[in-house]
């Protein structure tokens, strides 16, 4: 739900991994953390980005292949 909310706002996180998914003490609330690599995309123009960011062992296939992502 957090990723869906970000995407609806035109934001991509770019560093989703276990360490960036946070739980509250009672394990009832899940939050996304570390937004330092996030980016707001201009969906009006359907611009893709090719910048390689994130944790090397957690990179998505499209980033590794330098295909661009949105």
PDB file of N, CA, C and O in Angstrom, chain B, residues numbered from 101:
ATOM      1  N   UNK B 101       0.824  -1.188   0.000  1.00  0.00           N
ATOM      2  CA  UNK B 101       0.000   0.000   0.000  1.00  0.00           C
ATOM      3  C   UNK B 101       0.872   1.258   0.000  1.00  0.00           C
ATOM      4  O   UNK B 101       0.517   2.265  -0.612  1.00  0.00           O
ATOM      5  N   UNK B 102       2.004   1.193   0.684  1.00  0.00           N
ATOM      6  CA  UNK B 102       2.902   2.344   0.720  1.00  0.00           C
ATOM      7  C   UNK B 102       3.492   2.655  -0.640  1.00  0.00           C
ATOM      8  O   UNK B 102       3.576   3.817  -1.040  1.00  0.00           O
ATOM      9  N   UNK B 103       3.902   1.608  -1.354  1.00  0.00           N
ATOM     10  CA  UNK B 103       4.469   1.804  -2.692  1.00  0.00           C
ATOM     11  C   UNK B 103       3.401   2.322  -3.641  1.00  0.00           C
ATOM     12  O   UNK B 103       3.669   3.210  -4.451  1.00  0.00           O
ATOM     13  N   UNK B 104       2.196   1.778  -3.551  1.00  0.00           N
ATOM     14  CA  UNK B 104       1.091   2.250  -4.384  1.00  0.00           C
ATOM     15  C   UNK B 104       0.822   3.735  -4.122  1.00  0.00           C
ATOM     16  O   UNK B 104       0.614   4.505  -5.060  1.00  0.00           O
ATOM     17  N   UNK B 105       0.827   4.130  -2.858  1.00  0.00           N
ATOM     18  CA  UNK B 105       0.617   5.538  -2.519  1.00  0.00           C
ATOM     19  C   UNK B 105       1.710   6.417  -3.133  1.00  0.00           C
ATOM     20  O   UNK B 105       1.415   7.461  -3.715  1.00  0.00           O
ATOM     21  N   UNK B 106       2.973   5.993  -3.003  1.00  0.00           N
ATOM     22  CA  UNK B 106       4.072   6.767  -3.594  1.00  0.00           C
ATOM     23  C   UNK B 106       3.899   6.896  -5.097  1.00  0.00           C
ATOM     24  O   UNK B 106       4.053   7.986  -5.648  1.00  0.00           O
ATOM     25  N   UNK B 107       3.580   5.791  -5.766  1.00  0.00           N
ATOM     26  CA  UNK B 107       3.445   5.807  -7.216  1.00  0.00           C
ATOM     27  C   UNK B 107       2.302   6.711  -7.658  1.00  0.00           C
ATOM     28  O   UNK B 107       2.408   7.392  -8.678  1.00  0.00           O
ATOM     29  N   UNK B 108       1.223   6.721  -6.906  1.00  0.00           N
ATOM     30  CA  UNK B 108       0.107   7.628  -7.237  1.00  0.00           C
ATOM     31  C   UNK B 108       0.511   9.093  -7.114  1.00  0.00           C
ATOM     32  O   UNK B 108      -0.077   9.957  -7.765  1.00  0.00           O
ATOM     33  N   UNK B 109       1.502   9.372  -6.290  1.00  0.00           N
ATOM     34  CA  UNK B 109       2.016  10.729  -6.128  1.00  0.00           C
ATOM     35  C   UNK B 109       3.134  11.033  -7.126  1.00  0.00           C
ATOM     36  O   UNK B 109       3.675  12.139  -7.135  1.00  0.00           O
ATOM     37  N   UNK B 110       3.481  10.052  -7.968  1.00  0.00           N
ATOM     38  CA  UNK B 110       4.546  10.249  -8.943  1.00  0.00           C
ATOM     39  C   UNK B 110       5.934  10.079  -8.354  1.00  0.00           C
ATOM     40  O   UNK B 110       6.909  10.586  -8.909  1.00  0.00           O
ATOM     41  N   UNK B 111       6.037   9.366  -7.229  1.00  0.00           N
ATOM     42  CA  UNK B 111       7.313   9.176  -6.541  1.00  0.00           C
ATOM     43  C   UNK B 111       7.754   7.720  -6.678  1.00  0.00           C
ATOM     44  O   UNK B 111       6.955   6.800  -6.502  1.00  0.00           O
ATOM     45  N   UNK B 112       9.041   7.522  -6.996  1.00  0.00           N
ATOM     46  CA  UNK B 112       9.606   6.179  -6.968  1.00  0.00           C
ATOM     47  C   UNK B 112      10.624   6.125  -5.831  1.00  0.00           C
ATOM     48  O   UNK B 112      11.383   7.073  -5.629  1.00  0.00           O
ATOM     49  N   UNK B 113      10.639   5.027  -5.095  1.00  0.00           N
ATOM     50  CA  UNK B 113      11.479   4.888  -3.899  1.00  0.00           C
ATOM     51  C   UNK B 113      12.931   4.615  -4.271  1.00  0.00           C
ATOM     52  O   UNK B 113      13.823   5.284  -3.749  1.00  0.00           O
ATOM     53  N   UNK B 114      13.194   3.681  -5.132  1.00  0.00           N
ATOM     54  CA  UNK B 114      14.501   3.309  -5.685  1.00  0.00           C
ATOM     55  C   UNK B 114      15.443   2.601  -4.711  1.00  0.00           C
ATOM     56  O   UNK B 114      16.607   2.385  -5.051  1.00  0.00           O
ATOM     57  N   UNK B 115      14.991   2.237  -3.530  1.00  0.00           N
ATOM     58  CA  UNK B 115      15.859   1.474  -2.631  1.00  0.00           C
ATOM     59  C   UNK B 115      15.022   0.582  -1.707  1.00  0.00           C
ATOM     60  O   UNK B 115      15.247   0.545  -0.497  1.00  0.00           O
ATOM     61  N   UNK B 116      14.049  -0.137  -2.295  1.00  0.00           N
ATOM     62  CA  UNK B 116      13.229  -1.053  -1.511  1.00  0.00           C
ATOM     63  C   UNK B 116      14.058  -2.291  -1.178  1.00  0.00           C
ATOM     64  O   UNK B 116      14.582  -2.963  -2.067  1.00  0.00           O
ATOM     65  N   UNK B 117      14.165  -2.574   0.096  1.00  0.00           N
ATOM     66  CA  UNK B 117      14.842  -3.773   0.598  1.00  0.00           C
ATOM     67  C   UNK B 117      14.353  -3.999   2.021  1.00  0.00           C
ATOM     68  O   UNK B 117      13.702  -3.131   2.603  1.00  0.00           O
ATOM     69  N   UNK B 118      14.662  -5.148   2.576  1.00  0.00           N
ATOM     70  CA  UNK B 118      14.177  -5.497   3.920  1.00  0.00           C
ATOM     71  C   UNK B 118      14.511  -4.430   4.954  1.00  0.00           C
ATOM     72  O   UNK B 118      13.678  -4.115   5.805  1.00  0.00           O
ATOM     73  N   UNK B 119      15.706  -3.873   4.896  1.00  0.00           N
ATOM     74  CA  UNK B 119      16.117  -2.888   5.898  1.00  0.00           C
ATOM     75  C   UNK B 119      15.294  -1.595   5.838  1.00  0.00           C
ATOM     76  O   UNK B 119      15.283  -0.830   6.803  1.00  0.00           O
ATOM     77  N   UNK B 120      14.613  -1.345   4.730  1.00  0.00           N
ATOM     78  CA  UNK B 120      13.836  -0.121   4.577  1.00  0.00           C
ATOM     79  C   UNK B 120      12.341  -0.336   4.781  1.00  0.00           C
ATOM     80  O   UNK B 120      11.544   0.569   4.534  1.00  0.00           O
ATOM     81  N   UNK B 121      11.961  -1.518   5.226  1.00  0.00           N
ATOM     82  CA  UNK B 121      10.569  -1.805   5.574  1.00  0.00           C
ATOM     83  C   UNK B 121      10.527  -1.919   7.095  1.00  0.00           C
ATOM     84  O   UNK B 121      11.126  -2.827   7.672  1.00  0.00           O
ATOM     85  N   UNK B 122       9.825  -1.005   7.730  1.00  0.00           N
ATOM     86  CA  UNK B 122       9.847  -0.864   9.179  1.00  0.00           C
ATOM     87  C   UNK B 122       8.525  -1.305   9.795  1.00  0.00           C
ATOM     88  O   UNK B 122       7.459  -1.060   9.231  1.00  0.00           O
ATOM     89  N   UNK B 123       8.598  -1.958  10.953  1.00  0.00           N
ATOM     90  CA  UNK B 123       7.417  -2.370  11.705  1.00  0.00           C
ATOM     91  C   UNK B 123       7.386  -1.639  13.033  1.00  0.00           C
ATOM     92  O   UNK B 123       8.433  -1.362  13.618  1.00  0.00           O
ATOM     93  N   UNK B 124       6.175  -1.321  13.519  1.00  0.00           N
ATOM     94  CA  UNK B 124       6.040  -0.729  14.842  1.00  0.00           C
ATOM     95  C   UNK B 124       6.251  -1.821  15.894  1.00  0.00           C
ATOM     96  O   UNK B 124       6.335  -3.002  15.556  1.00  0.00           O
ATOM     97  N   UNK B 125       6.335  -1.429  17.162  1.00  0.00           N
ATOM     98  CA  UNK B 125       6.572  -2.379  18.248  1.00  0.00           C
ATOM     99  C   UNK B 125       5.550  -3.505  18.304  1.00  0.00           C
ATOM    100  O   UNK B 125       5.895  -4.638  18.639  1.00  0.00           O
ATOM    101  N   UNK B 126       4.301  -3.209  17.981  1.00  0.00           N
ATOM    102  CA  UNK B 126       3.258  -4.234  18.052  1.00  0.00           C
ATOM    103  C   UNK B 126       3.062  -4.956  16.712  1.00  0.00           C
ATOM    104  O   UNK B 126       2.130  -5.747  16.569  1.00  0.00           O
ATOM    105  N   UNK B 127       3.930  -4.690  15.735  1.00  0.00           N
ATOM    106  CA  UNK B 127       3.868  -5.311  14.407  1.00  0.00           C
ATOM    107  C   UNK B 127       2.536  -5.085  13.695  1.00  0.00           C
ATOM    108  O   UNK B 127       2.148  -5.885  12.844  1.00  0.00           O
ATOM    109  N   UNK B 128       1.843  -4.019  14.029  1.00  0.00           N
ATOM    110  CA  UNK B 128       0.555  -3.716  13.412  1.00  0.00           C
ATOM    111  C   UNK B 128       0.671  -2.699  12.275  1.00  0.00           C
ATOM    112  O   UNK B 128      -0.223  -2.604  11.435  1.00  0.00           O
ATOM    113  N   UNK B 129       1.758  -1.947  12.247  1.00  0.00           N
ATOM    114  CA  UNK B 129       1.927  -0.911  11.240  1.00  0.00           C
ATOM    115  C   UNK B 129       3.237  -1.121  10.492  1.00  0.00           C
ATOM    116  O   UNK B 129       4.291  -1.326  11.094  1.00  0.00           O
ATOM    117  N   UNK B 130       3.148  -1.067   9.177  1.00  0.00           N
ATOM    118  CA  UNK B 130       4.329  -1.200   8.322  1.00  0.00           C
ATOM    119  C   UNK B 130       4.593   0.150   7.674  1.00  0.00           C
ATOM    120  O   UNK B 130       3.672   0.801   7.181  1.00  0.00           O
ATOM    121  N   UNK B 131       5.855   0.570   7.675  1.00  0.00           N
ATOM    122  CA  UNK B 131       6.222   1.851   7.077  1.00  0.00           C
ATOM    123  C   UNK B 131       7.420   1.665   6.154  1.00  0.00           C
ATOM    124  O   UNK B 131       8.240   0.769   6.352  1.00  0.00           O
ATOM    125  N   UNK B 132       7.508   2.524   5.145  1.00  0.00           N
ATOM    126  CA  UNK B 132       8.672   2.548   4.267  1.00  0.00           C
ATOM    127  C   UNK B 132       9.646   3.585   4.799  1.00  0.00           C
ATOM    128  O   UNK B 132       9.251   4.699   5.142  1.00  0.00           O
ATOM    129  N   UNK B 133      10.911   3.219   4.865  1.00  0.00           N
ATOM    130  CA  UNK B 133      11.919   4.139   5.358  1.00  0.00           C
ATOM    131  C   UNK B 133      12.954   4.464   4.307  1.00  0.00           C
ATOM    132  O   UNK B 133      12.909   3.937   3.195  1.00  0.00           O
ATOM    133  N   UNK B 134      13.878   5.323   4.652  1.00  0.00           N
ATOM    134  CA  UNK B 134      14.999   5.742   3.818  1.00  0.00           C
ATOM    135  C   UNK B 134      14.550   6.215   2.445  1.00  0.00           C
ATOM    136  O   UNK B 134      14.696   5.511   1.446  1.00  0.00           O
ATOM    137  N   UNK B 135      14.007   7.407   2.421  1.00  0.00           N
ATOM    138  CA  UNK B 135      13.549   7.995   1.166  1.00  0.00           C
ATOM    139  C   UNK B 135      14.642   8.815   0.483  1.00  0.00           C
ATOM    140  O   UNK B 135      14.355   9.598  -0.423  1.00  0.00           O
ATOM    141  N   UNK B 136      15.894   8.640   0.913  1.00  0.00           N
ATOM    142  CA  UNK B 136      16.983   9.472   0.396  1.00  0.00           C
ATOM    143  C   UNK B 136      17.249   9.269  -1.097  1.00  0.00           C
ATOM    144  O   UNK B 136      17.773  10.170  -1.751  1.00  0.00           O
ATOM    145  N   UNK B 137      16.903   8.125  -1.638  1.00  0.00           N
ATOM    146  CA  UNK B 137      17.124   7.858  -3.067  1.00  0.00           C
ATOM    147  C   UNK B 137      15.849   8.028  -3.895  1.00  0.00           C
ATOM    148  O   UNK B 137      15.858   7.768  -5.098  1.00  0.00           O
ATOM    149  N   UNK B 138      14.765   8.458  -3.273  1.00  0.00           N
ATOM    150  CA  UNK B 138      13.499   8.582  -3.993  1.00  0.00           C
ATOM    151  C   UNK B 138      13.552   9.740  -4.988  1.00  0.00           C
ATOM    152  O   UNK B 138      14.394  10.633  -4.893  1.00  0.00           O
ATOM    153  N   UNK B 139      12.631   9.695  -5.937  1.00  0.00           N
ATOM    154  CA  UNK B 139      12.576  10.732  -6.967  1.00  0.00           C
ATOM    155  C   UNK B 139      11.143  10.947  -7.404  1.00  0.00           C
ATOM    156  O   UNK B 139      10.367   9.997  -7.511  1.00  0.00           O
ATOM    157  N   UNK B 140      10.797  12.188  -7.654  1.00  0.00           N
ATOM    158  CA  UNK B 140       9.492  12.528  -8.210  1.00  0.00           C
ATOM    159  C   UNK B 140       9.635  12.535  -9.720  1.00  0.00           C
ATOM    160  O   UNK B 140      10.479  13.246 -10.266  1.00  0.00           O
ATOM    161  N   UNK B 141       8.807  11.741 -10.399  1.00  0.00           N
ATOM    162  CA  UNK B 141       8.843  11.683 -11.860  1.00  0.00           C
ATOM    163  C   UNK B 141       7.749  12.550 -12.455  1.00  0.00           C
ATOM    164  O   UNK B 141       6.703  12.755 -11.839  1.00  0.00           O
ATOM    165  N   UNK B 142       7.988  13.048 -13.635  1.00  0.00           N
ATOM    166  CA  UNK B 142       6.999  13.828 -14.366  1.00  0.00           C
ATOM    167  C   UNK B 142       6.195  12.862 -15.233  1.00  0.00           C
ATOM    168  O   UNK B 142       6.562  12.591 -16.376  1.00  0.00           O
ATOM    169  N   UNK B 143       5.089  12.343 -14.678  1.00  0.00           N
ATOM    170  CA  UNK B 143       4.277  11.371 -15.415  1.00  0.00           C
ATOM    171  C   UNK B 143       3.532  12.005 -16.585  1.00  0.00           C
ATOM    172  O   UNK B 143       3.046  11.291 -17.462  1.00  0.00           O
ATOM    173  N   UNK B 144       3.434  13.322 -16.613  1.00  0.00           N
ATOM    174  CA  UNK B 144       2.788  13.991 -17.737  1.00  0.00           C
ATOM    175  C   UNK B 144       3.575  13.744 -19.021  1.00  0.00           C
ATOM    176  O   UNK B 144       2.998  13.651 -20.104  1.00  0.00           O
ATOM    177  N   UNK B 145       4.895  13.638 -18.890  1.00  0.00           N
ATOM    178  CA  UNK B 145       5.745  13.443 -20.062  1.00  0.00           C
ATOM    179  C   UNK B 145       6.300  12.029 -20.140  1.00  0.00           C
ATOM    180  O   UNK B 145       7.064  11.720 -21.055  1.00  0.00           O
ATOM    181  N   UNK B 146       5.932  11.164 -19.202  1.00  0.00           N
ATOM    182  CA  UNK B 146       6.376   9.764 -19.176  1.00  0.00           C
ATOM    183  C   UNK B 146       7.896   9.637 -19.264  1.00  0.00           C
ATOM    184  O   UNK B 146       8.424   8.832 -20.031  1.00  0.00           O
ATOM    185  N   UNK B 147       8.572  10.432 -18.478  1.00  0.00           N
ATOM    186  CA  UNK B 147      10.031  10.422 -18.469  1.00  0.00           C
ATOM    187  C   UNK B 147      10.530   9.249 -17.646  1.00  0.00           C
ATOM    188  O   UNK B 147      10.052   9.014 -16.536  1.00  0.00           O
ATOM    189  N   UNK B 148      11.494   8.513 -18.188  1.00  0.00           N
ATOM    190  CA  UNK B 148      12.150   7.448 -17.451  1.00  0.00           C
ATOM    191  C   UNK B 148      13.522   7.935 -17.020  1.00  0.00           C
ATOM    192  O   UNK B 148      14.109   8.819 -17.644  1.00  0.00           O
ATOM    193  N   UNK B 149      14.018   7.348 -15.952  1.00  0.00           N
ATOM    194  CA  UNK B 149      15.342   7.700 -15.474  1.00  0.00           C
ATOM    195  C   UNK B 149      16.267   6.502 -15.617  1.00  0.00           C
ATOM    196  O   UNK B 149      15.817   5.360 -15.534  1.00  0.00           O
ATOM    197  N   UNK B 150      17.530   6.743 -15.826  1.00  0.00           N
ATOM    198  CA  UNK B 150      18.525   5.682 -15.959  1.00  0.00           C
ATOM    199  C   UNK B 150      19.552   5.703 -14.835  1.00  0.00           C
ATOM    200  O   UNK B 150      20.480   4.894 -14.823  1.00  0.00           O
ATOM    201  N   UNK B 151      19.390   6.626 -13.894  1.00  0.00           N
ATOM    202  CA  UNK B 151      20.386   6.762 -12.835  1.00  0.00           C
ATOM    203  C   UNK B 151      20.423   5.502 -11.971  1.00  0.00           C
ATOM    204  O   UNK B 151      19.386   5.033 -11.501  1.00  0.00           O
ATOM    205  N   UNK B 152      21.609   4.964 -11.769  1.00  0.00           N
ATOM    206  CA  UNK B 152      21.776   3.763 -10.953  1.00  0.00           C
ATOM    207  C   UNK B 152      21.975   4.200  -9.513  1.00  0.00           C
ATOM    208  O   UNK B 152      22.998   4.788  -9.159  1.00  0.00           O
ATOM    209  N   UNK B 153      20.966   3.898  -8.679  1.00  0.00           N
ATOM    210  CA  UNK B 153      21.026   4.218  -7.257  1.00  0.00           C
ATOM    211  C   UNK B 153      20.496   3.023  -6.478  1.00  0.00           C
ATOM    212  O   UNK B 153      19.818   2.157  -7.031  1.00  0.00           O
ATOM    213  N   UNK B 154      20.809   2.987  -5.201  1.00  0.00           N
ATOM    214  CA  UNK B 154      20.310   1.923  -4.345  1.00  0.00           C
ATOM    215  C   UNK B 154      21.430   1.040  -3.853  1.00  0.00           C
ATOM    216  O   UNK B 154      22.607   1.309  -4.089  1.00  0.00           O
ATOM    217  N   UNK B 155      21.050  -0.008  -3.173  1.00  0.00           N
ATOM    218  CA  UNK B 155      21.994  -0.959  -2.610  1.00  0.00           C
ATOM    219  C   UNK B 155      22.373  -1.972  -3.688  1.00  0.00           C
ATOM    220  O   UNK B 155      21.487  -2.623  -4.243  1.00  0.00           O
ATOM    221  N   UNK B 156      23.648  -2.126  -4.000  1.00  0.00           N
ATOM    222  CA  UNK B 156      24.063  -2.990  -5.107  1.00  0.00           C
ATOM    223  C   UNK B 156      23.451  -4.402  -5.103  1.00  0.00           C
ATOM    224  O   UNK B 156      23.057  -4.895  -6.160  1.00  0.00           O
ATOM    225  N   UNK B 157      23.368  -5.043  -3.968  1.00  0.00           N
ATOM    226  CA  UNK B 157      22.814  -6.400  -3.926  1.00  0.00           C
ATOM    227  C   UNK B 157      21.293  -6.426  -4.039  1.00  0.00           C
ATOM    228  O   UNK B 157      20.705  -7.498  -4.182  1.00  0.00           O
ATOM    229  N   UNK B 158      20.649  -5.264  -3.977  1.00  0.00           N
ATOM    230  CA  UNK B 158      19.191  -5.195  -4.040  1.00  0.00           C
ATOM    231  C   UNK B 158      18.684  -4.495  -5.301  1.00  0.00           C
ATOM    232  O   UNK B 158      17.509  -4.134  -5.367  1.00  0.00           O
ATOM    233  N   UNK B 159      19.532  -4.298  -6.289  1.00  0.00           N
ATOM    234  CA  UNK B 159      19.119  -3.591  -7.500  1.00  0.00           C
ATOM    235  C   UNK B 159      18.136  -4.420  -8.313  1.00  0.00           C
ATOM    236  O   UNK B 159      18.253  -5.643  -8.390  1.00  0.00           O
ATOM    237  N   UNK B 160      17.179  -3.752  -8.908  1.00  0.00           N
ATOM    238  CA  UNK B 160      16.202  -4.434  -9.754  1.00  0.00           C
ATOM    239  C   UNK B 160      16.823  -4.773 -11.107  1.00  0.00           C
ATOM    240  O   UNK B 160      17.806  -4.149 -11.509  1.00  0.00           O
ATOM    241  N   UNK B 161      16.255  -5.763 -11.818  1.00  0.00           N
ATOM    242  CA  UNK B 161      16.813  -6.169 -13.113  1.00  0.00           C
ATOM    243  C   UNK B 161      16.901  -5.029 -14.129  1.00  0.00           C
ATOM    244  O   UNK B 161      17.875  -4.952 -14.878  1.00  0.00           O
ATOM    245  N   UNK B 162      15.899  -4.141 -14.168  1.00  0.00           N
ATOM    246  CA  UNK B 162      15.932  -3.058 -15.160  1.00  0.00           C
ATOM    247  C   UNK B 162      17.048  -2.061 -14.864  1.00  0.00           C
ATOM    248  O   UNK B 162      17.588  -1.446 -15.783  1.00  0.00           O
ATOM    249  N   UNK B 163      17.400  -1.897 -13.582  1.00  0.00           N
ATOM    250  CA  UNK B 163      18.503  -1.005 -13.225  1.00  0.00           C
ATOM    251  C   UNK B 163      19.840  -1.649 -13.620  1.00  0.00           C
ATOM    252  O   UNK B 163      20.716  -0.991 -14.182  1.00  0.00           O
ATOM    253  N   UNK B 164      19.976  -2.920 -13.320  1.00  0.00           N
ATOM    254  CA  UNK B 164      21.216  -3.633 -13.665  1.00  0.00           C
ATOM    255  C   UNK B 164      21.444  -3.637 -15.173  1.00  0.00           C
ATOM    256  O   UNK B 164      22.580  -3.501 -15.627  1.00  0.00           O
ATOM    257  N   UNK B 165      20.369  -3.792 -15.958  1.00  0.00           N
ATOM    258  CA  UNK B 165      20.453  -3.823 -17.424  1.00  0.00           C
ATOM    259  C   UNK B 165      20.520  -2.423 -18.033  1.00  0.00           C
ATOM    260  O   UNK B 165      20.637  -2.285 -19.251  1.00  0.00           O
ATOM    261  N   UNK B 166      20.446  -1.379 -17.195  1.00  0.00           N
ATOM    262  CA  UNK B 166      20.461   0.017 -17.641  1.00  0.00           C
ATOM    263  C   UNK B 166      19.378   0.299 -18.678  1.00  0.00           C
ATOM    264  O   UNK B 166      19.620   0.966 -19.683  1.00  0.00           O
ATOM    265  N   UNK B 167      18.169  -0.226 -18.413  1.00  0.00           N
ATOM    266  CA  UNK B 167      17.041  -0.071 -19.343  1.00  0.00           C
ATOM    267  C   UNK B 167      16.196   1.165 -19.064  1.00  0.00           C
ATOM    268  O   UNK B 167      15.352   1.529 -19.883  1.00  0.00           O
ATOM    269  N   UNK B 168      16.402   1.804 -17.945  1.00  0.00           N
ATOM    270  CA  UNK B 168      15.544   2.916 -17.557  1.00  0.00           C
ATOM    271  C   UNK B 168      14.323   2.388 -16.815  1.00  0.00           C
ATOM    272  O   UNK B 168      13.884   1.261 -17.046  1.00  0.00           O
ATOM    273  N   UNK B 169      13.784   3.202 -15.932  1.00  0.00           N
ATOM    274  CA  UNK B 169      12.644   2.786 -15.139  1.00  0.00           C
ATOM    275  C   UNK B 169      11.785   3.990 -14.823  1.00  0.00           C
ATOM    276  O   UNK B 169      12.234   5.135 -14.884  1.00  0.00           O
ATOM    277  N   UNK B 170      10.536   3.707 -14.484  1.00  0.00           N
ATOM    278  CA  UNK B 170       9.588   4.790 -14.140  1.00  0.00           C
ATOM    279  C   UNK B 170       8.681   4.349 -13.018  1.00  0.00           C
ATOM    280  O   UNK B 170       7.818   5.113 -12.585  1.00  0.00           O
TER     281      UNK B 170
END
